[in-house]
Amino acid sequence: MAELKADVLVLGAGMVGVGAALHLLARGRDVILVDRHEAAGEETSYGNTGIIECASVFPYMFPRDPVEILRYALNRAPEVRYSLRDLPEFMPWLIRYYLASAPARAQRGAMAVLPLIRQSLREHEALVAEAGTPELIRRGGWIKLFRHEANLVKAVRDFERAKQFGVAGEVLDAAGLTTREPQLSGDFAGGIHLTEPGFVPDPGGLTKAYAALFRRKGGRFVVGEARTLEQVSGRWRVNIATGSASAREAVVALGPWSDQVFRPLGYAIPLAVKRGYHLHLKPRGNAVLNHPVLDTDQGFVLAPMTRGIRLTTAVEFARRDAPSTPRQIERALPRARGLFPLGEALEPKPWKGARPCLPDMLPVIGRAPRHPGLWFDFGHQHHGLTLGAVTGRLLAEMMTGEPPFADPAPFGVERFGR
């Protein structure tokens, strides 16, 4: 069969890969987007809270409070669960995560990613305008709920700190919460309404809309197997359903599966996953949820998706491909029903996904140091939906020789060795 040829192969059609493919195409590169699925956004990009979190200026770091660490160690925290069987495999990574979360290191990481976080919603809004799908991003932000006064006080301190970096929002008392979300039930100390972030009621649909835009602009989307990537006569080649595709350059944007490409090439990048689950439910009667809502004390998010109310859990530490253990959903469901009037489940079982994470909670973006023409764009932790479009821009600027709009040095793979 004939081989398809292009300037760049982008491996992975999640939000990160599609964002990179679009920005490369806009800069005159002939791009082939490769995924094992026939449609974009079928994996990690499908399952999330739908928040474009341009207000999250501080990454999700390992806690330093001994009491909180003990809760996690005893597997008693609703927002974090770990598999005892998989703990030996995770422990070295968790130690690196803890060390990278030291206050000074965490602050440096936050400042490095801040230009990307703050630009993220603008990049998405430009793409949805071009795609002709403005309905896929809503403005109005999201709400954090607090049942205990001490937790609210701590969160308000963090919010005041974030305001120094341009984050907008409002601290709410119980009456303010009722005004914004009349159908929530519970005794709340208060909440914080982060007003800037965008909300995507169909994250997988947004990724598909971007992939459709990519095709309309002349990009090619093919089904292929990224694990077959090899360098042959100065070109990168991958097997696809109709034969093969090759290009001078290749981008690894496979999220939690990126290790299947970089490890055979000899890169020891400490990529791990944080698994998560979601379940869609019908609202009862005429109940309406206006914003995504995080119940901080119970460790779950309710989000008003196109398909229904999405109940999303936080973090499960387990092997990427281990069988599903949706205990967090099972525990959260009665609590969620007490928070908002939820009806029957719309799926026979919860969906499971995996967030690709590096110990410093920063993505890897940039050139592979030992392989000419190979580039990395993965490890976006909890912010793949948020950052996919903006890191696609940063990577495309680096690949095409444009001055990058943000300093890419903190995201280089060299921080983990060559």
C-alpha positions as CSV (number, residue, x, y, z in Angstrom):
1,M,0.0,0.0,0.0
2,A,1.1,3.6,-0.6
3,E,2.6,5.5,2.3
4,L,1.0,8.7,3.3
5,K,3.5,11.5,3.7
6,A,3.3,14.8,5.7
7,D,5.5,17.3,7.5
8,V,4.3,16.2,11.0
9,L,2.7,13.2,12.5
10,V,0.7,14.0,15.7
11,L,0.1,10.8,17.7
12,G,-3.0,11.1,19.8
13,A,-6.4,12.7,19.1
14,G,-7.3,13.9,22.6
15,M,-7.6,17.6,23.3
16,V,-3.8,17.9,23.6
17,G,-3.0,16.2,20.3
18,V,-5.8,18.0,18.4
19,G,-4.7,21.3,19.8
20,A,-1.2,20.7,18.6
21,A,-2.4,19.5,15.2
22,L,-4.5,22.6,14.7
23,H,-1.8,25.1,15.6
24,L,0.8,23.3,13.4
25,L,-1.7,23.4,10.5
26,A,-2.3,27.1,11.1
27,R,1.5,27.7,10.7
28,G,1.6,26.0,7.3
29,R,2.6,22.5,8.3
30,D,1.1,19.5,6.5
31,V,-0.2,17.4,9.5
32,I,-1.5,13.8,9.9
33,L,-3.3,13.2,13.1
34,V,-3.1,9.5,14.2
35,D,-5.3,7.8,16.8
36,R,-6.4,4.2,17.5
37,H,-10.0,5.3,17.5
38,E,-12.0,6.5,14.5
39,A,-13.1,9.6,16.3
40,A,-11.3,12.2,18.4
41,G,-11.8,12.6,22.2
42,E,-12.7,9.1,23.0
43,E,-10.4,8.6,26.0
44,T,-9.2,11.0,28.8
45,S,-10.6,14.1,27.0
46,Y,-14.1,12.6,27.2
47,G,-14.2,12.2,31.0
48,N,-13.6,15.3,33.1
49,T,-15.5,18.1,34.9
50,G,-15.7,20.2,31.7
51,I,-14.0,23.2,33.4
52,I,-11.5,25.3,31.4
53,E,-9.7,26.2,34.6
54,C,-8.0,29.5,33.8
55,A,-8.3,30.4,37.5
56,S,-6.2,27.4,38.8
57,V,-2.9,29.2,39.2
58,F,-1.6,26.6,41.7
59,P,-1.1,23.0,40.6
60,Y,-2.5,20.1,42.6
61,M,0.4,19.4,44.8
62,F,1.0,16.7,47.5
63,P,-0.3,18.0,50.8
64,R,2.1,19.0,53.6
65,D,-0.4,18.8,56.5
66,P,0.4,15.7,58.6
67,V,-3.2,15.2,59.5
68,E,-4.3,15.3,55.8
69,I,-1.4,12.9,54.8
70,L,-2.6,10.5,57.5
71,R,-6.1,10.6,56.1
72,Y,-4.8,9.7,52.7
73,A,-2.5,6.9,54.2
74,L,-5.5,5.3,55.9
75,N,-7.5,5.5,52.7
76,R,-10.2,7.5,54.5
77,A,-10.2,10.7,52.3
78,P,-13.2,10.7,49.9
79,E,-11.1,12.7,47.4
80,V,-8.2,10.3,47.2
81,R,-8.1,6.5,47.1
82,Y,-5.3,4.1,46.4
83,S,-5.0,0.4,45.5
84,L,-3.0,-1.4,48.2
85,R,-2.0,-4.0,45.6
86,D,-0.5,-1.3,43.3
87,L,1.1,0.8,46.1
88,P,4.6,-0.7,45.7
89,E,4.6,0.4,42.1
90,F,3.4,3.9,42.9
91,M,5.5,4.6,46.0
92,P,8.7,5.8,44.3
93,W,6.6,8.2,42.2
94,L,4.6,9.4,45.2
95,I,7.9,10.2,47.0
96,R,9.0,12.3,44.0
97,Y,5.6,13.9,44.0
98,Y,6.0,14.8,47.7
99,L,9.5,16.2,47.2
100,A,8.4,18.3,44.2
101,S,5.5,19.7,46.3
102,A,7.9,21.5,48.7
103,P,6.6,25.1,48.9
104,A,9.5,26.7,47.0
105,R,9.5,24.1,44.2
106,A,5.7,24.3,43.9
107,Q,5.8,28.1,43.7
108,R,8.3,27.9,40.8
109,G,6.1,25.4,39.0
110,A,3.0,27.6,39.5
111,M,4.8,30.6,38.1
112,A,6.1,28.6,35.1
113,V,2.6,27.4,34.1
114,L,0.8,30.6,35.0
115,P,1.1,32.2,31.5
116,L,-0.5,29.0,30.0
117,I,-3.3,28.8,32.6
118,R,-4.2,32.5,32.1
119,Q,-4.2,32.2,28.3
120,S,-6.0,28.9,28.2
121,L,-9.6,30.2,27.8
122,R,-8.7,32.8,25.2
123,E,-7.1,30.0,23.0
124,H,-10.3,27.9,23.3
125,E,-12.6,30.8,22.5
126,A,-10.6,31.5,19.4
127,L,-10.9,27.9,18.3
128,V,-14.6,27.5,19.0
129,A,-15.3,30.7,17.1
130,E,-13.4,29.3,14.1
131,A,-15.1,25.9,14.5
132,G,-18.5,27.6,14.6
133,T,-19.5,25.9,17.8
134,P,-19.7,28.8,20.4
135,E,-22.4,26.8,22.3
136,L,-19.7,24.3,23.4
137,I,-18.1,26.8,25.9
138,R,-20.2,28.7,28.5
139,R,-19.0,31.5,30.7
140,G,-20.0,31.7,34.3
141,G,-17.3,29.8,36.2
142,W,-17.8,27.2,38.9
143,I,-18.4,26.9,42.6
144,K,-16.6,25.3,45.5
145,L,-18.8,24.4,48.5
146,F,-17.5,24.1,52.1
147,R,-19.4,22.4,54.9
148,H,-16.9,23.3,57.6
149,E,-15.8,26.8,58.6
150,A,-12.1,25.9,59.0
151,N,-11.9,24.6,55.4
152,L,-13.7,27.7,54.1
153,V,-11.2,30.0,56.0
154,K,-8.2,28.1,54.5
155,A,-9.7,28.3,51.0
156,V,-10.4,32.0,51.3
157,R,-6.7,32.5,52.2
158,D,-5.7,30.6,49.1
159,F,-8.2,32.6,47.0
160,E,-6.8,35.9,48.3
161,R,-3.4,34.7,47.2
162,A,-4.7,33.7,43.8
163,K,-6.3,37.2,43.3
164,Q,-2.7,38.6,43.3
165,F,-2.3,36.8,39.9
166,G,-5.5,38.1,38.4
167,V,-8.0,35.4,39.5
168,A,-11.5,36.8,39.9
169,G,-14.3,35.5,42.1
170,E,-16.6,36.0,45.1
171,V,-16.7,34.5,48.5
172,L,-20.3,33.4,49.3
173,D,-22.2,32.8,52.5
174,A,-25.0,30.3,52.7
175,A,-27.5,32.7,51.3
176,G,-25.3,33.6,48.4
177,L,-25.0,29.9,47.5
178,T,-28.7,29.5,47.5
179,T,-29.1,32.5,45.2
180,R,-26.7,30.9,42.6
181,E,-27.9,27.3,43.1
182,P,-31.4,27.2,44.6
183,Q,-31.7,23.5,44.4
184,L,-28.7,22.5,46.4
185,S,-29.4,21.0,49.9
186,G,-27.1,20.9,52.9
187,D,-25.6,22.9,55.7
188,F,-22.8,24.9,54.2
189,A,-20.4,27.3,55.9
190,G,-20.1,29.0,52.5
191,G,-18.4,28.8,49.1
192,I,-16.2,30.4,46.5
193,H,-17.5,31.2,43.1
194,L,-14.6,31.4,40.6
195,T,-16.3,33.5,37.9
196,E,-13.7,33.5,35.1
197,P,-13.4,29.8,34.0
198,G,-15.3,28.5,31.0
199,F,-17.4,25.4,31.1
200,V,-17.7,22.8,28.4
201,P,-21.0,20.8,28.6
202,D,-19.6,18.1,26.3
203,P,-15.8,17.8,26.5
204,G,-15.6,14.9,24.1
205,G,-17.8,16.8,21.7
206,L,-15.5,19.9,21.9
207,T,-12.5,17.7,21.0
208,K,-14.5,16.3,18.1
209,A,-15.5,19.8,16.9
210,Y,-11.8,20.8,16.9
211,A,-10.9,17.6,15.0
212,A,-13.6,18.4,12.4
213,L,-12.1,21.9,12.1
214,F,-8.7,20.3,11.5
215,R,-10.1,18.2,8.7
216,R,-11.9,21.2,7.1
217,K,-8.6,23.1,7.1
218,G,-6.9,20.3,5.2
219,G,-5.5,18.1,7.9
220,R,-5.8,14.3,7.7
221,F,-7.1,12.1,10.5
222,V,-6.2,8.4,10.3
223,V,-6.6,5.3,12.4
224,G,-3.2,3.9,13.4
225,E,-1.1,2.3,16.1
226,A,1.3,4.8,17.8
227,R,3.4,2.0,19.3
228,T,4.7,1.1,15.9
229,L,6.5,4.5,15.6
230,E,10.0,4.1,14.3
231,Q,12.6,6.3,12.6
232,V,13.5,5.2,9.1
233,S,15.9,7.1,6.8
234,G,15.5,10.3,8.7
235,R,11.7,10.1,8.8
236,W,9.2,9.0,11.5
237,R,6.9,6.2,10.3
238,V,3.8,4.7,11.9
239,N,1.5,1.9,10.9
240,I,-2.0,3.0,10.0
241,A,-5.1,1.1,8.9
242,T,-4.4,1.6,5.2
243,G,-0.6,1.0,5.4
244,S,1.8,3.5,6.8
245,A,2.3,7.3,7.3
246,S,5.6,9.1,7.6
247,A,6.8,12.6,8.3
248,R,10.0,14.5,9.1
249,E,8.7,15.2,12.6
250,A,6.4,13.5,15.1
251,V,4.7,14.7,18.2
252,V,3.9,12.3,21.1
253,A,0.6,13.5,22.5
254,L,-0.8,10.2,23.9
255,G,-1.6,11.3,27.4
256,P,-1.4,8.4,29.8
257,W,-0.2,6.1,27.0
258,S,2.8,8.2,26.0
259,D,5.1,5.8,27.8
260,Q,4.3,3.2,25.2
261,V,6.3,5.3,22.7
262,F,9.0,7.1,24.8
263,R,10.1,4.1,26.9
264,P,11.1,1.9,24.0
265,L,13.2,4.9,22.7
266,G,15.1,4.9,26.0
267,Y,13.5,7.9,27.9
268,A,13.1,7.4,31.6
269,I,10.3,10.0,32.1
270,P,8.5,9.5,35.4
271,L,5.0,9.4,34.0
272,A,2.2,8.1,36.2
273,V,-1.6,8.3,36.2
274,K,-4.3,9.5,38.5
275,R,-7.4,7.6,37.6
276,G,-10.9,9.0,37.9
277,Y,-14.5,8.0,37.3
278,H,-17.8,9.6,36.3
279,L,-21.4,8.7,36.0
280,H,-24.2,10.6,34.3
281,L,-27.6,10.9,36.1
282,K,-30.9,12.4,35.2
283,P,-32.0,15.4,37.3
284,R,-35.3,14.7,39.1
285,G,-38.3,16.7,38.0
286,N,-37.4,20.1,36.7
287,A,-34.2,20.4,38.8
288,V,-31.5,22.6,37.2
289,L,-27.8,22.9,38.1
290,N,-26.4,26.2,36.8
291,H,-22.7,25.7,37.5
292,P,-20.3,22.9,38.1
293,V,-20.1,22.4,41.8
294,L,-17.3,20.9,43.9
295,D,-18.3,19.5,47.3
296,T,-14.8,19.9,48.8
297,D,-15.6,18.0,52.0
298,Q,-17.2,15.0,50.1
299,G,-14.6,14.9,47.3
300,F,-16.8,15.0,44.2
301,V,-18.0,17.4,41.4
302,L,-21.5,17.7,39.9
303,A,-21.5,19.2,36.5
304,P,-24.5,20.0,34.2
305,M,-23.5,18.2,31.0
306,T,-25.4,17.8,27.8
307,R,-26.1,14.2,28.6
308,G,-27.2,14.8,32.2
309,I,-25.6,15.7,35.6
310,R,-22.1,14.2,35.6
311,L,-20.9,13.0,39.0
312,T,-17.1,13.0,38.8
313,T,-14.7,11.7,41.5
314,A,-11.3,13.0,42.3
315,V,-8.2,10.7,42.3
316,E,-7.6,7.0,42.4
317,F,-3.9,5.8,42.5
318,A,-3.9,2.5,40.6
319,R,-2.2,1.0,37.5
320,R,-3.5,2.6,34.3
321,D,-4.9,-0.6,33.0
322,A,-6.0,-2.3,36.2
323,P,-9.7,-3.3,36.4
324,S,-12.1,-0.6,37.4
325,T,-12.8,-0.2,41.1
326,P,-15.4,2.6,41.2
327,R,-15.8,2.7,45.0
328,Q,-15.4,6.4,45.0
329,I,-18.5,6.7,42.8
330,E,-20.4,4.2,45.0
331,R,-19.6,6.2,48.1
332,A,-20.2,9.6,46.5
333,L,-23.6,8.7,45.0
334,P,-25.8,8.9,48.1
335,R,-24.0,12.0,49.2
336,A,-24.5,13.6,45.8
337,R,-28.2,12.7,45.9
338,G,-28.3,14.6,49.2
339,L,-26.7,17.6,47.6
340,F,-28.9,17.8,44.5
341,P,-32.1,16.0,43.3
342,L,-30.7,13.3,41.1
343,G,-32.7,10.6,39.4
344,E,-31.7,7.4,37.6
345,A,-28.3,6.7,36.2
346,L,-28.0,7.0,32.4
347,E,-25.2,4.5,32.1
348,P,-25.0,0.9,33.2
349,K,-21.6,1.4,34.9
350,P,-19.3,4.3,35.7
351,W,-16.7,5.5,33.1
352,K,-13.1,5.2,34.0
353,G,-10.2,7.3,32.8
354,A,-6.6,8.2,33.6
355,R,-4.9,11.6,34.0
356,P,-1.2,11.6,32.9
357,C,0.9,13.2,35.6
358,L,4.6,14.1,36.2
359,P,5.7,14.4,39.8
360,D,6.1,18.2,39.5
361,M,2.6,18.5,38.0
362,L,4.0,20.2,34.9
363,P,3.6,18.8,31.4
364,V,6.5,17.8,29.1
365,I,6.5,20.1,26.1
366,G,9.4,20.2,23.7
367,R,12.1,18.4,21.7
368,A,13.2,14.9,22.5
369,P,16.9,15.5,23.1
370,R,18.3,12.3,21.6
371,H,16.0,11.9,18.5
372,P,15.9,14.6,15.8
373,G,12.4,15.4,14.7
374,L,10.7,13.9,17.8
375,W,8.6,16.2,20.1
376,F,6.8,15.6,23.3
377,D,3.4,17.1,24.4
378,F,1.9,15.1,27.4
379,G,1.6,15.0,31.1
380,H,-1.0,17.7,31.5
381,Q,-2.3,16.2,34.9
382,H,-5.7,17.5,35.8
383,H,-5.7,20.2,33.1
384,G,-5.6,18.4,29.7
385,L,-8.9,20.0,28.7
386,T,-7.8,23.4,30.0
387,L,-4.3,23.4,28.5
388,G,-4.6,21.4,25.3
389,A,-5.2,24.4,23.0
390,V,-2.6,26.7,24.6
391,T,0.2,24.1,24.9
392,G,-0.6,23.2,21.2
393,R,0.2,26.8,20.4
394,L,3.4,26.8,22.5
395,L,4.6,23.6,20.9
396,A,3.8,24.8,17.4
397,E,5.7,28.0,18.0
398,M,8.7,26.0,19.1
399,M,8.5,23.6,16.1
400,T,8.2,26.4,13.5
401,G,10.8,28.8,15.0
402,E,8.4,31.5,16.2
403,P,9.2,33.3,19.4
404,P,7.3,31.3,22.0
405,F,4.7,33.4,23.9
406,A,5.8,31.7,27.2
407,D,9.1,30.4,28.4
408,P,9.2,26.7,27.4
409,A,12.3,25.8,29.5
410,P,10.4,24.6,32.6
411,F,8.5,22.0,30.5
412,G,11.6,20.4,28.9
413,V,12.1,16.7,29.3
414,E,15.7,17.5,30.3
415,R,14.5,18.2,33.9
416,F,14.3,14.5,34.3
417,G,17.7,13.8,32.7
418,R,18.5,13.0,29.1
